[in-house]
Amino acid sequence: MKTSKQTKEAASSRNSFSGRIGYVLAVAGSAVGLGNIWRFPYLAAKYGGGMFLLIYLLLMVTFGYVLIVSETALGRMTRKSPVGAFHAFGKSLPFHFGGWTNAIVPMLISPYYCVIGGWVFKYLVEYLKGSVNQLASDDYFTGFIASSGTVQLWFVLFALLVFFVILAGVKQGVERVSKIMMPILVLLAIFVAGYSITRPGALEGVKYFLIPNLKDFSWMTVVAAMGQMFYSLSIAMGVLYTYGSYIGKDVDIEKSTTQVEIFDTGIALLGGMMIIPAVFAFSGGDLSTLQAGPSLTFITLPKIFASMGAGTLVGIAFFLMFFFAALTSAISLVETSVSSIEDEFHWSRPKCCLLMCAVMAVVGTLSSLGYGVLDFVQIFGMAFLDFFDFLTNSIMMPLAALSTCILIIRVVGFKKIAEEIEISSRFRRKKLYIFFLKYLAPVCIGIILISSIANVLGFISL
């Protein structure tokens, strides 16, 4: 470990947030993304509506809380992004593996995330142009992602916006954008959800989504809720290590974590209220029309918007909200990557951004062209974007989270974590934290890893 003098010097020269609000909004901006909007409503509809929601909330305040607090505390304790945080406790191979696994995840996710962000950007512009009926046609989306030149253009435009924010720094870039975009995102989500639940037939969807029914419970409901909670909180992406290293000792980690939980859960709830009632109203209650991922956002929803009286306005509001969610998440991923490079190679921020631009160009281009000119290239039967998503979400992220648990249980110890948190917090959930991290978190992560791989291999369906 560094001496206290070295730690103070590192803290004084390190980028930082202005305070708790900036940190909470930045973490919330990272957490609120694709998972809340195109994955949460689908899983909630498929696995019992209100019962899924109840289990999700229980896991959020236990499993989610434990991992958020762990990564944030380690980041603030060491004043380093994930690689440096692990190296602060040892230089052997396990520490290298744990640190770099957490660091490489955002480097691989951010390029293909920017590709999807480019899709959202394109749809937002088309809705602003009034192309509501054109976007609702059966072959519009598949034709768009197959047109490699057009997809590449929107990917580049979205990525440039991300790097523009990153180059501005933590306070003037990441924090400022989060403070502006997150409140607007919430207002837009409330507007779309409010309009959705007033559609004829939508009330049945609201009841299904909010009211738990024991007959809808199954163990797959637990597995699906666990996986969704894991992916929606920016856990195991290095983000919380990095953002934790940007906060001062006066920031209440436990209170901030609770606020992030509330914010992320609130957006997930609004996501469900936007989409599930609208699908009920559109399909007469046929949940088979509610698909996961891109098909929900770029095929099903445009059809629903086109059937609405104010479809263009709702489409603009939805895709503007989605654009903000994608942009704030992409910013956090690239910021984490740049911070890791800064810490390890001691380069300037512009130079680190240039290296990430190179990574973005290679991985992002492969992802953007994977459904077009490079569609003949398949990795385990998957296009490039799907493969990178499988590699990071199904394998690397669970391993990264498991390495954090092992680091705390075997090396750092609960005492040091508690001391770090209690600098600025009463640590009210201390007993829950120790029990869950020691006995349940590794088991939950193992279930997520196995179920994710089984889902891709076709043994189960999530």
N, C-alpha and C positions, 0 to 999 in steps of 0.2 A: 504493500500500500504506500501511497505517497505520504510525505510528512505533512503536518498541518500547514506549514509555511508554503509548501508547493501547492497544496490544495487551494489556499487562499489566493495565491498568484494566478492559478488557473481560473478560479472563479471570477476574479476581477477583470480578466482579459476576455472572458467568454461572452458570446452573444447571450442575450437574456430577454425574457418577456418583461413588460412593465409591471406586471402584478398578476394576482390570481385570476381576474376576469379575462385578461388576455390569454393566459394559459388555458383556462377552461374552454373558451371559445375556439382556440386553436385545436385543442384535443377533440372537442365536439365536431369541429369541421373535418378533422381527419376521420373520425368514427362514422359520421353521417355520409354515406355514399351509396354505391351500387347495391350493397347488401340490404340496406334499409328499404330501398324502393323497389327493386325487382326480385329480390329473393325472399324477404320477410313475408310479404303478402301471399306469395305463392305457397310457402311452407305452412303458414297459418291456415290457409284455406284447405290445404291437403291433409293436415294432421290435427284436425279437430277444432279449429277456430278459437273459441274462448279457452278451451283446455290447453292448447298450444301456448296461448298468450300467458296464462297463469304460470305454467311451467317455465316459460321464458323469463318472466319477471322474477321468479324464485332463484333461477340460475344467475340472473343478472346481479342480484344483491349478495350472492355467495361466491360462485366461481368467477364471475366477471370482476367483482370487487377485489378479490384476492390477487388476480393477475395484474390488474391496473395498478394497485398499490405497490406490488412487488417491483414492477418495472420502473415506475416513477421514483420510488425510494432509492433504487440502485442508481438511477440516472443522477438524482440530486446528490447522493452520497459521494459518487465518484467524479461528478462534473464532466462526464464523458458520454458519448454516444455508445452503442452496444459493444463494439470491439474493445474500446478503451475501458468500458465498465467491467467486462470479464477479465481483461488483462490486469486490472487493478488488484485482483485477487490471486493471480498466478499466471505463469507464462507457458505452461505445459500444453500439450495437444488438446485435452478436453476444453481448456479455456479458449484456445484459438477456435475450436469447432463451435462452441456456444456463441462466442462473440460474432464470428463471421457469418454464421447461419442467420442470426438476427439482422445482420447488416446487409447481406446479399438479397434477402427477401424483398425489401423495397426497391432495390436496384433492378430486379427482374419484373416486379409488378408495375412500377411507374410507367415503363414504355407502353405496355399493352393497355394499361389504364388510360393513358393519353389517347390511344387509338379509339377506345370506347367514348372517351370525352369528346373526340372529334365527331363521332356519330351524333352525340347529343347536340353539339354545336350546330351541325348541319340541320338537324330537325328543328331546332329553335329558330334558325334563320328562315327555314321553309314555312313554319307557322306564322312568323312575322310577315312573310310575303303573302299569306292567305291561302297556302296550298293544302288546306285541310283534307279535301277529297282526294287529291293526288297521293298524299301520304298514307291514306287509308286503303289504297289499292293493294291487291293480293301480292303482287310481285315487286313493289317499290323497294322494300328493304333489301331483299336478296339481290335485286339489280344494283342497288347502291353499293353494297359491300363488295360486289364482284367487279365494280368499276374502279380498278386499282388506282388510277391517277387521281380521281376525285377523293377517294378515301384517304390517300396519302396527303393530299392538300389539307384536308380538315384535321388530320392528325398533327401535321406540322403547325398549323395555326393554333391549335389548342396547346401544344407543347411550348410554343413561343410565349403564350400567356403565362404558363407556369414558370418558366425560367425568368421572365420579366419580374415576377413577384419575388422569386428566390434571390435574385441579384440585389434586390432592395434591402435584404437583410431580414433579421428576425422581427424587430419592432416595427420597422417601416414597411416591411413586406408581408410576412406571414401573419403577424398579429393584426396589422391594419386591415388587411383583406378579410380576415376572419371576423373582426368586429363589425365590418360593413355587411358582409354577405350572410352571416348566420342569422341575424334578426330578420333580414328580408326573406331568407329561405323559410323560416318558420311562418311568417305571414302568408307567403305564397302557398305553403302546405295547408294552412288553415283554410284559405280561400278555396283551394281545389277540393279538399275534404268536405267542406261545407256545401259546396255545389253538388258533389257526388252523392251525399246522403239524402239530398232533397229530390233525387230522380225517382220517378214512379217505380215501385218494386225494390228500392234500395234498402228499405228498413229491415227486410229479412236478412240481408247481408250484414247489417250493423249488429243485429241480434246474434247471428252466428259467430261473428268475430269477437264480440265482447262478453258473451255469457257462456261460462264453462259448462260442459255437459259430460258427466262421468262416462257415459257410453262411448264418447269419442276418444277416451284415453287408450293409448297403447305405448309399448316401450319405444316404438319408432318415433312417437311424439316427443319423448324425452331426448332421444338421440338427435333428432332434427332440431329441436330447440337449443340443445347444447352446442351443436355445430354453428347455428345461426348466431347465437350470442358470442361465440368465440370470434367469428369472422367480422362481426359488426362493430367491435370495440377497438380496432387497431391494435389488438394484442399480437405479440410475436412478430411484429413488423419492424422493430427497432424504434418506432415512432415515440413510444412512451419513455424509453430510455433517453432519447434525444431531447424531447420536450421537458422531461424531468430535470435534465442537466441545465436547462435554461431558466429554472425558477429558483428564487431565493429561499433561504432557510425560514423566512417568515411566512411562506405560503403553506396553508393548512392542507396537507396532502389528502387526509381523510375527507374533509369537507369538499375539496375540489373533485375528488373521485365520485362522491355522491352526486354532485352537480352534473358531472359528465354522464353518469348513469341515467339521471333524470332526463337530460337533454337527448341522449341517444335513444332512450326508450320512448320519449315523447314523439320523436320523428318517426320511429318505427310504427308507433300507434297511428300517427297521421298517415303514414304510408299505407297501412292496412285500411284506414277509413277512406282514403282516396280511391283505392283500387278495388277492394272486395265488394263494397256496395255497388260500385259502378258496373262491375262484371255481373253481379246478381241482376241489376236492372236491365242490362244489355242482353243477357242470355236467358233470363227467366229463372235464374237460380242454378244453371248448369255450370258447376265448378270445373268441368273438364276443359272449358274454354280458357281457364286461367293457367297459363304456362309459365315456366320459370325463365329467368334471364332475358336475353335480347328479344325473344319472341313476344314476351309480355309487353315490354316497353316500346318496341319499335313496330310491332304488328297488331297486337290485340288492342292496346290503348288508343292508337290512332283511329281504329275502326269505331271504338266507343265514342271518342271525341267527335268524329264525323256524324254520329247519330244524335248528338246533343244539339240543342238550339243555339247554345253559345260555344260550340265546339272549338272555334278558332281562338277565342279568348281563353278558354280552359286549357287548350293545347299550349298556348304561349306561356301561361302561368306555370303549367306542369313542367315544361321543358326548360324554362328559366330557372325554376327551383332545382331541377335535376342537374342543370349546367353548373349552378353554384355548388351543389353537393359534390359533383365530380371534380370541379376545380379545386375546392378546399382539400379534398382527399388527395388529389394528385400532388398538390403543393406540399402536403405533409410527407408524402412518400419521397419526393425529390429532395426536400429539405433534410430528411433523415439520411439519405444517401450522400448528399454534399457534406453534411456534418461528419459522417464517418470518414470520408476521404480527407477532410480538413484535419481531423484528429490524428489520423494514422500517418499521413504524408506531410502534414504541416504546410500545405499549399495555401495560396490565397483563395478566397471565395470564387472569383472569376475563373481561375484555373481549374478548380474543382468542378465548376459548372460546365466547363468545356469537356472534361472527361465524361461527365454524365450525359452531355449532349451526344458524345460518341456512342455510349451505351444505348441511349435513347434511339439514335439513328439506326443502329443494327437491329436491336430487339424489336423496336417499334415498327420498323419497315417490314420485317418478317411477319409481324402480327397483322399489319394493315393489308399486306398483299396475300395473306394466307387463304383468303376466300376468293381471290382473283387470279392473277397470273401465276401464283405459286400454289394454287389449290391442288396440284398433282403431288405435292410433297406432304406426306402424312407421317407423324411420329406416333407410333402405337395407335394408329387409326385416327389421330387428332390433327386438326389444323394447328399452325404455330401458336395462335392466341390461346386456343383451348389447352394446348400442351403446357404453355407457360403458366396458365391458370392452375392446371392440375399439379404441376411441379411445386409451385409456391404454396397454394392453399391446402392441398391434400397431404403433402409430404414435409416440406421445409418448415411451414408455420407450426405444426404440432411438435416437430423436433426442436424448434427454437423455444417454444413455451416450456417443453420438458427440460431443456437445458437450464432455463431460468429457475425452475423448481429445484433442480438438483443443486445448482449453485447456492441457493439460499439454505436448503436443508443440510447439505454436506459441508459447505465452506463458510459462507457468510454468517449463518446462524440467525435465529429469530431475535436474539437479544439486540444485535446491531441494527436489524431492520426496525425493531420497536423503538430503539433510541433515536434513529433518524426521523421516524414519523412523529415521535413525541416531542421533538424540538419545537414543533408548531401545532401539535394536535393532541387531543386526549386519547386518541386511538381507542374509540369506544368498541369497535368490533375486533379487538385484539384476540380474544379467545377463539372467535369464529375463524379469524385469519389463520392462526396457527393450526387449528384442527383441520381446516379445509386444505391448506397448502400441504400439510404433512401427510394426510391420509387419503384425501379425495381428489385433489387436483391432478396428480399424476395418472390416476385411474380414468378420470374424465378425458384427459388429453389422449390417453391410449385409445379410448372408445372413439374419439373424433378421428384419430389417425386411421384406425382400422375401418370405420364406417365410410370415411371419405374414399379410401382406396377401393373398398368393396362397391361403392356407388359407381365409380368410374369403370370398374371391371364388369358391372352389370349384375352383381350378386344381390344388391338391394337397390331401391330407388328412392332418392332424396329429392 
